[in-house]
């Protein structure tokens, strides 16, 4: 479609999603809906048990509670829109709703980058300096967490403000499920170099620095674990950080795969690449938040015990109502 060389205030955007693949839409509607329900249930239960169970009133579970809340907010900002796009032949979204959804998704995503690095620091202190863990983390947990939320929101305000001020061309079609910032920038008629530079700076600050922080945290963790004389001690120490490490590998591995894959020059290859890019973004936006509560529930004995206790209490209270 040829792009108009004039601009006007766009009232609505058209989201293509998987409209070119109608057979896939029905299948993915069911899959995404089921995964979204798992996210809401799993993350909701984790939030509840970390609040209600006094044994989980520790910095590690404070971070886990924030991660679960972020996952709920992030998916709530995008998944209902994705599900609706699978049912609507020509999905449109208003200008204000588009940038509102962009703001929420961007804010939750950038905050999660910082949160994962803070969780790595928590694990490194727990393994490398366990005697001072309660002292160090009681001071180091709450202020940095508040700072990460503030930094994520401020950065999102900047990015969204830059995008919303750009003049957009007559072509109002977004080749994505949601109002992803890069997909929206492609509609701009003006120079987007400032927005691109700002985004690259954001990637360095909110993605590059946390990755380095996580890397060096685990260097210290591995070095400490290797110095433990007994195999049982090494296994126990590694088990305390295995859940977080698994989440980090899945989270950042998906991002690297999503943005590092080469671009195709063949038109047919481009179509396939667009489809694969959309499916990878679905994995990043839905599958990863779904796996977080599952991983932390299966690989953490304290969380498993707290969830079982919570379920048993709910079951007993229900039984008592019928007696």
C-alpha positions in Angstrom: 0.0 0.0 0.0 1.4 3.4 -1.0 1.9 5.8 1.8 0.3 9.2 1.5 2.7 12.2 1.5 0.4 14.3 3.7 -0.6 14.0 7.3 -3.8 14.5 9.4 -4.8 13.8 13.0 -5.4 10.0 13.0 -8.5 9.1 14.9 -8.1 5.3 14.8 -5.4 2.7 14.0 -6.0 -0.7 12.3 -4.2 -3.6 13.9 -3.4 -6.3 11.4 -2.4 -9.0 13.9 -2.9 -12.4 12.3 -5.6 -11.2 9.9 -3.6 -12.7 7.0 -3.8 -16.1 8.7 -7.5 -16.6 9.7 -7.0 -20.3 10.5 -4.3 -19.5 13.1 -6.5 -16.9 14.8 -9.0 -19.4 16.2 -6.3 -21.7 17.4 -4.3 -18.9 19.0 -7.4 -17.4 20.6 -8.0 -20.5 22.6 -4.2 -20.9 23.5 -3.8 -17.2 24.5 -7.0 -17.2 26.5 -5.9 -20.3 28.5 -2.4 -18.9 29.1 -3.9 -15.6 30.2 -6.1 -17.4 32.8 -3.0 -19.3 34.0 -1.1 -15.9 34.4 -4.0 -14.3 36.4 -4.4 -17.4 38.6 -0.8 -18.3 39.1 0.5 -14.7 39.7 -2.6 -13.9 41.8 -1.9 -16.9 44.0 1.8 -16.0 44.4 0.8 -12.4 45.4 -1.6 -13.8 48.0 0.6 -16.4 49.6 3.6 -14.0 49.8 1.3 -11.6 51.7 -0.5 -14.1 53.9 2.3 -16.5 54.8 4.6 -15.0 57.4 7.4 -17.4 56.3 7.5 -15.6 53.0 8.0 -12.1 54.5 11.5 -11.9 53.1 13.1 -9.6 50.5 13.2 -12.4 47.9 9.5 -12.8 48.1 8.9 -9.1 48.1 10.6 -9.0 44.7 8.6 -12.1 43.6 5.4 -10.3 44.6 6.4 -7.3 42.5 7.3 -9.6 39.6 3.9 -11.3 39.7 2.1 -7.9 39.9 4.2 -6.7 36.9 3.2 -9.8 34.9 -0.5 -9.2 35.6 -0.3 -5.5 34.6 1.8 -6.2 31.5 -0.5 -8.9 30.2 -3.6 -6.9 31.1 -2.4 -4.0 29.0 -2.1 -6.2 25.8 -3.7 -9.6 26.0 -7.4 -8.5 26.0 -6.5 -6.4 22.9 -4.8 -9.4 21.3 -7.8 -11.7 22.0 -10.2 -9.2 20.6 -8.2 -8.9 17.4 -8.6 -12.7 16.9 -12.4 -12.3 17.0 -12.7 -9.1 15.0 -12.2 -9.1 11.2 -11.0 -5.5 11.1 -9.6 -4.6 14.5 -9.4 -0.9 15.2 -8.1 1.1 18.2 -8.5 4.7 19.0 -5.5 7.1 19.0 -5.7 7.6 22.8 -6.2 3.9 23.6 -3.3 3.0 21.4 -0.8 5.3 23.2 -2.3 4.4 26.6 -1.7 0.7 25.9 1.8 1.5 24.6 2.5 3.5 27.8 1.4 0.6 30.1 3.3 -2.1 28.2 6.5 -0.1 28.0 6.4 0.9 31.7 5.9 -2.6 32.9 8.5 -4.0 30.6 11.3 -1.6 31.5 10.5 -2.0 35.2 10.8 -5.7 34.9 14.3 -5.5 33.4 15.5 -3.6 36.5 13.5 -5.9 38.9 15.2 -9.1 37.5 18.7 -7.5 38.2 17.6 -6.7 41.7 16.5 -10.3 42.2 19.9 -11.4 41.0 21.6 -9.2 43.6 19.3 -10.7 46.2 20.4 -14.2 45.3 24.1 -13.2 45.2 23.9 -11.8 48.7 22.0 -14.8 50.0 24.7 -17.2 48.7 27.9 -15.2 48.9 27.2 -13.4 52.3 24.3 -15.3 54.0 25.1 -14.1 57.5 24.5 -10.5 56.5 21.6 -11.2 54.1 18.9 -9.9 56.4 20.8 -6.8 57.2 21.8 -6.0 53.7 18.6 -6.8 51.9 16.3 -5.2 54.5 17.9 -1.9 53.5 18.4 -2.7 49.9 15.0 -4.0 48.9 12.4 -1.3 49.2 14.1 1.9 48.0 15.6 0.4 44.8 12.2 -1.3 44.1 10.5 2.1 44.3 13.2 3.7 42.2 12.9 1.0 39.5 9.1 1.7 39.3 9.8 5.5 39.1 12.5 5.1 36.5 10.4 2.8 34.4 7.4 5.3 34.4 9.6 8.4 33.8 11.4 6.7 30.9 8.0 5.6 29.4 6.6 9.1 29.7 9.6 10.3 27.6 9.3 7.6 25.0 5.6 7.9 24.6 5.8 11.7 24.5 8.3 11.6 21.7 6.2 9.1 19.7 2.8 10.9 20.2 4.2 14.2 18.9 5.3 12.8 15.6 3.2 13.6 12.5 1.7 10.3 11.2 1.0 9.5 7.6 -2.3 8.6 6.1 -1.4 4.9 6.3 -2.8 4.1 9.8 -2.2 0.3 9.6 -0.1 -1.2 12.4 1.4 -4.5 11.4 1.2 -6.0 14.9 -1.2 -7.3 17.6 -0.8 -4.2 19.8 0.5 -0.6 19.6 4.2 -1.7 19.8 6.3 1.5 19.8 8.6 0.4 16.8 5.5 -0.5 14.7 3.9 2.9 15.5 7.1 4.8 14.6 7.1 3.2 11.1 3.9 5.3 10.4 5.7 8.6 11.1 6.3 11.0 8.2 8.9 13.1 10.0 12.5 12.3 11.1 12.4 9.7 13.9 16.1 9.9 14.7 15.5 11.5 18.1 13.0 8.7 19.0 15.4 6.0 17.7 18.3 7.5 19.7 16.2 7.7 22.8 15.1 4.1 22.4 18.7 2.9 22.0 19.7 4.8 25.1 16.8 3.2 26.9 18.0 -0.3 25.7 21.5 0.4 27.1 20.2 1.7 30.4 17.3 -0.6 31.1 18.5 -3.7 29.2 22.2 -3.6 28.9 23.1 -2.5 32.4 20.7 -5.0 34.1 22.1 -7.8 32.0 25.7 -6.9 33.1 24.6 -6.7 36.7 22.9 -10.1 36.5 26.0 -11.6 34.8 28.5 -10.3 37.4 26.1 -11.3 40.2 26.1 -14.9 39.0 29.8 -14.9 38.5 30.1 -14.3 42.2 27.4 -16.9 42.9 29.1 -19.6 40.8 32.5 -18.8 42.3 31.0 -19.1 45.8 29.2 -22.4 45.0 32.4 -24.0 43.6 34.2 -23.3 46.8 31.6 -25.3 48.8 33.3 -28.6 49.7 30.2 -30.9 49.7 28.1 -31.9 46.7 25.0 -31.6 48.8 25.9 -28.1 49.9 26.6 -27.0 46.3 23.2 -28.5 45.2 21.4 -26.7 48.0 23.1 -23.4 47.2 22.3 -23.7 43.5 18.7 -24.6 44.2 18.2 -21.2 45.9 18.9 -19.3 42.6 17.8 -21.9 40.0 14.3 -20.5 39.6 15.5 -16.9 39.1 18.2 -18.1 36.7 15.6 -20.0 34.6 13.3 -17.0 34.4 16.3 -14.8 33.4 17.4 -17.2 30.6 13.9 -17.4 29.2 13.1 -13.7 29.5 16.4 -12.3 28.0 16.8 -15.3 25.6 13.5 -14.4 23.9 14.4 -10.8 23.6 17.8 -11.6 22.0 16.2 -14.0 19.6 13.4 -11.5 18.8 15.8 -8.6 17.9 18.9 -10.4 16.7 17.5 -12.5 13.9 18.6 -11.4 10.4 16.2 -9.6 8.1 15.1 -11.3 4.9 15.4 -9.5 1.5 13.1 -11.9 -0.2 9.4 -10.7 -0.3 8.1 -14.1 0.6 10.8 -14.4 3.3 9.7 -11.0 4.7 6.1 -12.3 5.0 7.3 -15.4 6.9 9.6 -13.2 9.0 6.7 -10.9 9.9 4.7 -13.9 11.0 7.6 -15.4 13.0 8.3 -12.0 14.6 4.6 -11.7 15.7 4.7 -15.3 17.2 7.9 -14.6 19.0 6.4 -11.4 20.4 3.4 -13.5 21.6 5.9 -15.8 23.3 7.6 -12.9 25.0 4.4 -11.2 26.0 2.3 -14.2 27.1 4.3 -17.4 27.5 7.1 -15.9 29.6 4.7 -14.3 32.2 2.8 -17.6 32.3 6.0 -19.6 33.1 7.1 -17.3 35.9 4.6 -18.4 38.6 5.0 -22.1 37.4 8.8 -22.0 37.7 8.8 -20.3 41.1 6.1 -22.7 42.4 7.9 -25.9 41.1 11.5 -24.9 42.0 11.0 -23.2 45.4 10.1 -25.4 48.4 8.9 -22.5 50.5 6.5 -21.3 47.8 5.3 -24.8 47.1 4.6 -25.3 50.8 2.8 -22.0 51.1 0.6 -22.7 48.0 -0.3 -26.1 49.4 -1.2 -24.6 52.7 -3.2 -21.8 51.0 -5.2 -24.3 48.9 -5.8 -26.6 51.9 -7.1 -23.7 54.0 -9.4 -22.6 51.2 -10.7 -26.2 50.8 -11.3 -26.6 54.6 -13.1 -23.2 54.8 -15.3 -24.3 51.9 -16.1 -27.6 53.6 -16.9 -25.8 56.8 -19.5 -23.7 55.0 -21.4 -26.8 54.1 -21.4 -28.3 57.6 
